[in-house]
Structures are given as C-alpha cells and as structure tokens.
Amino acid sequence: QVQLVESGGGLVQAGGSLTLSCAASGSIFSFNFVGWYRQAPGKQRELIAAITSSGYKNYVDSVKGRFTISRDNAKNTVYLQMNSLKPEDTAVYYCKGRNTADYWGQGTQVTVSS
C-alpha cells in the first residue's frame, strides 16, 4: 500500500515562501492524480492545486500566480512551492494521491503571521 508523507510546513511571515513536499513510498506513476488540499480551522478541506499523470496542472483562484505544483518522478515526490504567502493561507496542508483509491498524507501545518 502506498503511503504519502508531507513535510515542509512551518511558521513564516506574510510575503514569505515555503515549499511543501509530498513523498510517496511507492511510485507516483501509480497515481493518475495528486492534489494538494488545505483545511483552515472551522473550514472545509479544499483542493488548491493538482497535477495529473500527464502533467496537467490546475489551481484554485486564490493561489493562482503564487503557488506552483510540480513533481519529481525520480524522487516519487510532488511539491507545492508557495510564494507571497498571506495570513489566510494558514491551514493544515494535505496531499492526496488517487489511482483505484484515494491515499492521504497526515498533513503539515502552515502558519502565516501578519
């Protein structure tokens, strides 16, 4: 069974940057979709960026132009580069891989101070 592990979260000032990593225990080629989600306190978990096995990328409007999703097939890792961070980006960030089932990581906290 494939496992996903997120890392790279932390505390950053507004305007700063962070890069999150989502490392798969198996090949990320097994996933036809990998998405980054986030859940802020009191809010629903939302999909903010996704990349397909063919390389198609999509972003929610609130992060377009600031966040970039990418993958390194050799490292079985998907990244989320986050620039120009805002306090409203504060949330727990999760990655999810999908093939015949959905696989979630445990999440990593991102806190953006004003």
Buried (B, 14 or more C-beta within 10 A) or exposed (E): EBEBBBBBBEEBEEEBEBEBBBBBEBEBEBBEBBBBBBBBEEEEBEBBBBBBBEEEEEBBEEBEEBBBBBBEEEEBBBBBBBBEBBEEBBBBBBBBBBBEEEBBBEBBEBBBEE
